[in-house]
Amino acid sequence: MKRRALEYVLPGDVTAPRLRAGLATDFDLEAEPSKVVDRAYFDTFDGLVRQADMSLVWENGRLQLMNGDGREVACLSWPNAPTVVRASDLPSGALRERLAPVIAVRAATALVRVRVRQRVVRVLDAERKTVACVVIAQPSIVVGDRARRRLTPRLTVTGVQGYAKALGRVRDLVEHRLGLSGAGESLRDEAVARAGGIPGGMSSALEVALQPRQRVDHAAVAILSQLIAAIEANLPGTLADVDSEFLHDLRVAVRRTRSLQRELGGAFPQADLARFRAEFRWLQEITGPARDLDVYLLDFEAFAASLAAPQRFDLEPLRALLSERRRRERRRMARALRSQHTHTLLAEWKRLVETLPELPDDDRPDAAGPIVDLAGGRIAAVYRQMLRRGARIDDQSPPVALHDLRKKGKELRYLLEFFGGLFPKATVDPTVKALKSLQDTLGRFQDREVQAMMLRSLAQETAGRQNGAAALMAMGVLVERLTDQQAQARAEFARRFASFADRRRRTAMRETFA
């Protein structure tokens, strides 16, 4: 079991002298001078550091990664509080090694700054060894350069490895002799919430609890409201280019929106639906090139690693070219996303979704029906279409046949994502697992084809750059590697599809979604 720091609410009548008196009968104490510390808490937009039971904190010139028990895992000297922390920008060392697996390509940004007036009291045993630390803290949120909003005063008890019994005794004294109650939330979470943030971050997961007999249009509103919130939440980070996942999550929300427009089209006024389907297709298209270049650059190290050591460095002209193109596409995309056109589109779509249940049903043939019937029928139909298309694919089928099956698989994936909770998990969960496996193979097949085509299209421009001839040779080897990987994915297809389409699954799907 993890050792954790114990945090308590500190009432105003529990002063430092009273605390010392309460503990001094059982322990020797050594109080350090009172001091003020400035602290900033960092996390990714989706709260990856917190999910890993860690905290990333800048405090008085040091950037620290802390465990859930309050112990420092790694640190780095950092004189001034940063605004953004990216693992890739950190120097080699313990902090980068421990943080990189947690946040990956995401950036950790400053969530809130606090100023804490605190006093540390060391709890000593008979041999004058420190067996625990008690910290009395009076924190406030910092706005600008001044402490503006006071937070809950706290008392924190932290154990020392090897002295679990002593920690237990200190805990008993604090809780029973002093009568302190445990803090309901950490200082970090309280400060983030009081500053207007979300302690756990903004998840990209879609979590909507639908009822089987719920009207189709009401179900559409419930799902689309979350997707609108996701688009709005990720738009600022996309425009600021904080990290590549903002654009990714924005595009996922747009794709999900387009899927729902298609699947529940009968819940919308048809003229409005046609207009918004075209507009969201435009939104997907204007964000596509920038995202493609993000992916190429994110995968660049893996591409280079597939080459022999001397040739890895020969690819640098290609990396520079991709980076230049990314900057151009980002600027073009940003202009479009900041435009009045996009602002109006999102505002009018939000207004339509909010008022959808109030509209007449005349032009919305599916609006009043139960969602379970429409969803079940669509899931069954799309699954049958996948079975038919997949069964026709053999070694002679053109690549487009696999690409089309992948698109149909995305349609089924979104249907199960939206509506799977209405049906038995015993059918839905294994189907999603098999579908993911099939989609991974189909995705790798298509990605490798697109990546090889991209490299060929950049050959002439790369060749004209400094060291371009060497880069061109390395790109040729890389195209061969990608072609081999595409062939491997195609060889996997039959096995993956057989699992997805086996007799038991077909029976379960037919009985569940008929």
C-alpha positions in Angstrom: 0.0 0.0 0.0 1.2 3.5 -0.8 2.2 5.7 2.0 0.4 9.0 1.7 0.7 12.4 3.2 -2.2 13.0 5.6 -3.9 16.3 5.3 -6.2 17.9 7.9 -8.3 21.0 8.1 -6.7 23.3 10.6 -9.2 25.2 12.7 -8.3 28.7 13.8 -8.0 27.6 17.5 -5.3 25.0 16.7 -2.2 27.2 16.9 1.4 26.1 16.6 1.9 26.1 20.4 -1.2 24.0 20.9 0.0 21.6 18.3 3.4 21.3 19.9 1.8 20.7 23.3 -0.4 18.0 21.9 2.5 16.1 20.4 5.2 16.9 22.9 3.9 14.4 25.5 4.8 11.5 23.2 7.6 12.9 21.0 10.4 15.4 20.9 9.8 18.2 18.5 12.0 20.5 16.5 10.3 23.5 14.9 11.8 25.2 11.9 11.4 29.0 11.4 8.2 30.1 9.7 8.7 30.9 6.0 6.7 31.9 2.9 6.9 29.7 -0.3 5.6 30.5 -3.7 4.3 27.5 -5.6 2.8 26.8 -9.0 1.0 23.5 -9.9 1.3 22.1 -13.4 -0.7 19.5 -15.3 -1.8 18.7 -18.8 -5.2 19.8 -20.1 -6.5 16.3 -19.5 -4.9 15.9 -16.1 -2.4 13.1 -16.9 -0.1 14.0 -14.0 -2.9 13.8 -11.4 -4.1 10.6 -13.0 -0.7 9.1 -12.4 -1.1 10.0 -8.7 1.6 12.6 -9.0 2.0 16.4 -8.9 4.3 18.6 -10.8 5.2 21.6 -8.7 7.4 24.6 -9.1 8.5 26.0 -5.7 11.1 28.6 -4.9 13.3 27.9 -7.9 12.9 24.2 -8.3 10.6 22.2 -10.6 9.6 19.0 -8.7 7.7 15.8 -9.6 6.1 14.5 -6.4 4.5 11.2 -5.6 1.0 10.9 -4.1 2.6 10.4 -0.7 4.3 13.8 -0.9 7.8 12.6 -1.6 9.9 14.1 -4.3 10.5 11.8 -7.3 12.8 14.0 -9.3 13.6 17.7 -9.5 15.4 20.3 -11.6 16.7 23.8 -10.8 14.4 26.3 -12.5 14.9 29.9 -11.2 11.7 31.4 -12.5 8.3 29.8 -12.6 7.7 28.4 -16.2 4.4 28.8 -18.0 4.6 25.5 -20.0 6.6 22.3 -19.3 7.2 19.8 -22.1 9.1 16.6 -21.4 10.9 16.9 -24.8 12.3 20.3 -23.8 13.7 19.1 -20.5 17.4 18.3 -20.2 18.4 14.6 -19.9 18.0 13.4 -16.4 15.7 12.0 -13.8 12.9 14.5 -14.2 12.6 14.0 -18.0 12.8 10.2 -17.6 10.0 10.1 -15.0 7.8 12.8 -16.6 8.0 11.8 -20.2 6.0 8.4 -19.8 3.3 10.3 -17.9 2.6 13.2 -20.2 4.0 11.9 -23.5 3.5 14.7 -26.2 1.3 16.8 -24.0 2.4 20.1 -22.4 1.9 20.7 -18.7 0.7 24.2 -18.1 0.5 26.3 -15.0 -2.9 25.6 -13.4 -2.7 27.9 -10.4 -0.2 29.8 -8.3 -0.3 29.8 -4.5 1.6 31.5 -1.7 1.9 29.5 1.5 3.0 30.7 4.9 4.2 27.5 6.6 6.0 26.1 9.5 7.6 22.7 9.6 7.8 20.8 12.8 10.0 17.7 12.8 8.8 14.8 15.0 11.8 13.1 16.7 12.2 9.8 18.4 14.3 9.1 21.5 17.5 9.0 19.4 16.6 12.4 17.9 15.9 10.9 14.5 13.1 12.4 12.4 10.2 10.0 12.2 7.6 12.3 10.7 7.1 15.9 9.6 4.2 18.1 10.5 3.6 21.2 8.3 1.2 24.0 9.4 0.2 25.9 6.2 -1.8 29.0 5.5 -2.2 29.1 1.7 -3.6 31.8 -0.6 -4.1 32.0 -4.4 -1.8 34.4 -6.1 -3.2 36.7 -8.7 -0.6 38.9 -10.4 2.0 39.3 -7.7 -0.3 39.4 -4.6 -2.0 36.8 -2.5 -5.7 37.5 -3.2 -7.9 34.6 -2.0 -7.3 32.6 1.1 -7.6 28.8 1.0 -8.3 26.4 3.8 -5.5 26.3 6.5 -4.1 22.9 6.6 -2.0 20.6 8.7 -0.1 17.9 6.8 1.6 14.9 8.3 4.2 13.1 6.2 5.9 9.9 7.2 9.5 8.9 6.9 10.3 5.5 5.3 10.9 2.8 8.0 8.8 4.6 10.7 5.3 3.5 9.9 4.4 3.0 13.6 5.6 6.4 14.5 3.4 7.9 11.7 0.4 6.0 13.0 1.0 7.4 16.5 1.3 10.9 15.2 -1.9 10.4 13.2 -3.8 9.2 16.3 -2.6 12.2 18.3 -3.7 14.6 15.6 -7.1 13.1 15.1 -8.0 12.2 18.7 -6.1 14.5 21.0 -6.4 17.6 18.7 -9.7 16.5 17.1 -8.7 17.4 13.5 -10.7 16.2 10.5 -9.2 15.0 7.3 -9.2 17.5 4.4 -11.7 16.5 1.8 -9.4 17.5 -1.1 -5.8 18.3 -1.6 -4.4 21.8 -1.5 -3.7 21.5 -5.2 -7.3 20.5 -6.0 -8.8 23.2 -3.8 -6.6 25.9 -5.4 -7.4 24.8 -8.9 -11.1 24.6 -8.3 -11.1 28.0 -6.5 -9.2 29.5 -9.5 -11.9 28.3 -11.8 -10.2 25.2 -13.2 -11.1 21.5 -13.2 -8.9 19.6 -10.8 -9.0 16.4 -12.8 -8.5 18.0 -16.2 -10.8 18.0 -19.2 -11.2 14.4 -20.4 -11.7 13.6 -24.1 -13.8 10.6 -23.3 -17.4 10.7 -24.2 -19.6 9.8 -21.1 -23.3 10.1 -21.6 -25.9 8.1 -19.7 -28.8 7.5 -22.1 -32.1 5.8 -21.3 -33.4 3.2 -23.7 -36.9 4.8 -24.2 -35.4 8.3 -24.4 -36.5 10.3 -27.4 -34.0 10.3 -30.3 -33.7 14.1 -30.3 -33.1 14.3 -26.5 -30.4 11.7 -26.9 -28.8 13.7 -29.7 -28.8 16.8 -27.5 -27.2 15.0 -24.6 -24.3 13.7 -26.8 -23.9 16.8 -28.9 -23.8 19.1 -25.9 -20.6 17.3 -24.7 -19.1 17.4 -28.2 -19.7 21.2 -28.4 -18.1 21.6 -25.0 -15.1 19.6 -26.2 -14.7 21.7 -29.4 -14.9 24.9 -27.4 -12.5 23.7 -24.7 -9.8 22.6 -27.2 -10.1 25.5 -29.6 -7.9 27.9 -27.5 -5.1 25.4 -27.0 -5.3 24.5 -30.8 -4.9 28.2 -31.7 -2.0 28.7 -29.2 -0.3 25.5 -30.4 0.2 24.5 -26.7 0.6 20.8 -27.8 -0.6 18.7 -30.7 -3.3 16.9 -28.7 -5.5 20.0 -28.6 -5.9 19.8 -32.4 -6.3 16.0 -32.3 -9.1 16.2 -29.7 -10.8 19.0 -31.5 -10.9 17.0 -34.7 -12.2 13.9 -32.8 -15.0 16.0 -31.5 -15.8 17.3 -35.0 -15.7 13.7 -36.4 -18.0 12.5 -33.7 -20.4 15.4 -34.4 -20.4 14.5 -38.1 -21.0 10.9 -37.3 -24.0 11.7 -35.1 -25.4 14.1 -37.8 -25.4 11.1 -40.1 -26.7 8.5 -37.8 -29.4 10.6 -36.2 -30.2 12.7 -39.2 -33.9 12.1 -38.8 -33.9 14.1 -35.5 -33.0 17.4 -37.2 -34.8 19.8 -39.6 -33.5 18.6 -42.9 -32.5 21.9 -44.4 -30.6 22.9 -41.3 -29.0 19.4 -41.2 -27.7 19.7 -44.8 -26.1 23.0 -44.1 -24.4 22.0 -40.9 -23.2 18.7 -42.4 -21.4 20.7 -45.1 -20.0 23.2 -42.6 -18.6 20.5 -40.3 -17.1 18.8 -43.3 -15.4 22.1 -44.1 -14.2 22.3 -40.4 -12.7 18.8 -40.7 -11.0 19.7 -44.0 -9.3 22.9 -42.8 -7.8 21.2 -39.8 -6.7 18.1 -41.7 -3.3 19.1 -43.2 -2.0 20.6 -40.0 -2.9 17.4 -38.1 -1.3 15.2 -40.8 2.0 17.2 -40.4 1.7 16.9 -36.6 1.5 13.1 -37.0 4.5 13.0 -39.4 6.7 15.0 -37.0 5.5 13.0 -33.9 6.4 9.8 -35.8 9.7 11.1 -37.2 11.9 9.6 -34.5 10.3 6.2 -35.0 10.8 6.6 -38.7 14.5 7.5 -38.3 15.0 4.7 -35.8 14.1 2.2 -38.5 17.2 3.2 -40.5 20.8 2.4 -39.9 22.6 4.9 -37.6 24.4 6.9 -40.3 21.2 7.4 -42.3 19.2 8.6 -39.4 20.9 12.0 -39.4 20.5 12.2 -43.2 16.8 12.7 -42.7 17.2 16.2 -41.1 16.5 18.1 -44.3 13.2 16.2 -44.4 12.4 17.1 -40.8 13.1 20.8 -41.6 10.8 20.7 -44.6 8.0 19.1 -42.7 8.4 21.7 -39.9 8.2 24.5 -42.4 5.1 23.1 -44.0 3.5 22.6 -40.6 4.1 26.3 -39.7 2.4 27.3 -43.0 -0.6 25.0 -42.5 -0.9 26.1 -38.9 -1.1 29.7 -39.9 -3.7 28.9 -42.6 -5.8 26.8 -40.2 -5.6 29.5 -37.4 -6.9 32.2 -39.8 -9.9 30.0 -40.6 -10.6 29.0 -37.0 -10.4 32.6 -35.8 -12.7 33.8 -38.6 -16.2 35.1 -38.2 -17.3 32.2 -40.3 -16.2 29.6 -37.7 -17.5 31.7 -34.8 -20.9 32.0 -36.5 -20.9 28.3 -37.4 -20.3 27.1 -33.8 -22.7 29.6 -32.3 -25.6 28.7 -34.7 -24.9 25.0 -34.3 -25.0 25.3 -30.5 -28.3 27.2 -30.7 -29.8 24.6 -32.9 -28.8 21.8 -30.6 -30.1 23.6 -27.5 -33.5 24.2 -29.1 -33.8 20.9 -30.9 -36.4 19.3 -28.6 -38.6 22.4 -28.9 -38.9 22.2 -32.7 -41.9 20.7 -34.5 -41.6 17.1 -35.4 -43.0 17.5 -38.9 -39.6 17.7 -40.7 -37.9 15.3 -38.2 -39.2 11.8 -38.8 -37.1 10.1 -36.2 -37.2 12.7 -33.4 -39.8 11.2 -31.2 -38.9 7.6 -31.5 -37.0 5.7 -28.7 -33.2 5.9 -29.1 -32.7 2.2 -28.3 -34.6 1.1 -31.5 -32.9 3.5 -33.9 -29.4 2.8 -32.4 -29.9 -0.9 -32.4 -31.0 -0.9 -36.0 -28.1 1.2 -37.1 -25.5 -0.9 -35.3 -26.9 -4.1 -36.8 -27.0 -2.6 -40.3 -23.4 -1.3 -40.2 -22.1 -4.5 -38.7 -23.7 -6.5 -41.6 -22.2 -4.1 -44.1 -18.8 -4.7 -42.6 -19.3 -8.4 -42.8 -20.2 -8.3 -46.5 -17.4 -5.9 -47.4 -14.7 -7.7 -45.4 -15.8 -11.1 -46.8 -15.1 -9.9 -50.3 -11.5 -8.8 -49.6 -8.8 -11.2 -50.7 -5.2 -11.0 -51.8 -6.2 -9.5 -55.1 -8.4 -6.7 -53.7 -7.2 -3.1 -54.3 -6.1 -1.0 -51.3 -9.3 1.1 -51.6 -11.3 -1.9 -50.5 -9.5 -2.0 -47.2 -9.7 1.8 -46.8 -13.5 1.6 -47.3 -13.8 -1.1 -44.7 -11.8 1.1 -42.3 -14.3 3.9 -42.8 -17.2 1.7 -42.2 -15.4 0.4 -39.1 -15.1 4.0 -37.8 -18.9 4.3 -38.3 -19.5 1.2 -36.2 -17.0 2.4 -33.6 -18.8 5.7 -33.1 -22.2 4.0 -32.9 -20.9 1.7 -30.1 -19.3 4.6 -28.4 -22.5 6.6 -28.5 -25.0 3.9 -27.8 -23.2 0.9 -26.4 -24.4 1.6 -22.9 -28.0 0.8 -23.9 -27.1 -2.8 -24.7 -25.6 -5.8 -22.8 -21.9 -5.4 -22.0 -21.4 -9.1 -22.7 -21.9 -8.3 -26.4 -20.7 -4.8 -26.7 -17.3 -5.0 -24.9 -15.9 -8.0 -26.9 -17.2 -6.5 -30.1 -15.4 -3.2 -29.4 -12.2 -5.1 -28.6 -12.3 -7.1 -31.8 -13.2 -4.0 -33.8 -10.3 -2.0 -32.3 -7.9 -4.8 -33.2 -9.2 -4.9 -36.8 -9.1 -1.1 -37.0 -5.5 -1.0 -35.8 -4.5 -3.3 -38.6 -6.5 -1.4 -41.3 -5.2 1.9 -39.9 -1.6 0.8 -40.1 -2.2 -0.4 -43.7 -3.6 3.0 -44.7 -1.1 5.1 -42.7 1.9 3.4 -44.2 0.5 3.9 -47.7 -0.2 7.6 -47.1 3.2 8.1 -45.4 5.1 6.5 -48.3 3.1 8.6 -50.8 4.0 11.7 -48.8 7.7 10.9 -48.8 7.6 10.4 -52.6 5.8 13.7 -53.1 8.5 15.5 -51.1 11.5 13.9 -52.9 12.1 16.7 -55.4 11.9 19.5 -52.9 14.1 17.7 -50.4 16.7 16.9 -53.0 17.2 20.6 -53.7 18.2 21.4 -50.1 21.6 21.2 -48.5 22.5 17.6 -48.0 19.5 16.7 -50.0 21.1 13.9 -51.9 21.8 11.9 -48.7 18.3 12.7 -47.4 16.8 11.4 -50.7 18.7 8.1 -50.3 17.5 7.7 -46.7 14.0 8.5 -47.8 14.2 5.8 -50.4 15.1 3.2 -47.7 12.4 4.6 -45.5 9.8 4.1 -48.2 10.9 0.5 -48.5 10.4 0.0 -44.8 6.9 1.6 -44.9 6.0 -0.6 -47.9 7.1 -3.7 -45.9 5.0 -2.6 -42.9 2.0 -2.1 -45.1 2.4 -5.6 -46.5 2.6 -7.0 -42.9 -0.6 -5.2 -42.0 -2.3 -6.7 -45.1 -1.1 -10.1 -44.1 -2.7 -9.6 -40.7 -6.0 -8.6 -42.1 -7.5 -12.1 -42.6 -6.9 -13.1 -39.0 -8.2 -9.9 -37.5 -11.3 -10.0 -39.7 -12.0 -13.6 -38.9 -12.0 -12.8 -35.2 -14.3 -9.8 -35.8 -16.7 -11.9 -37.9 -16.6 -15.3 -36.1 -19.9 -17.2 -35.7 -20.4 -16.6 -32.0 -20.0 -12.8 -32.5 -22.4 -12.8 -35.5 -25.0 -14.6 -33.4 -24.6 -12.3 -30.4 -24.8 -9.2 -32.6 -27.9 -10.5 -34.3 -29.7 -11.4 -31.1 -28.7 -8.1 -29.4 -29.3 -5.6 -32.1 -32.0 -7.2 -34.2 
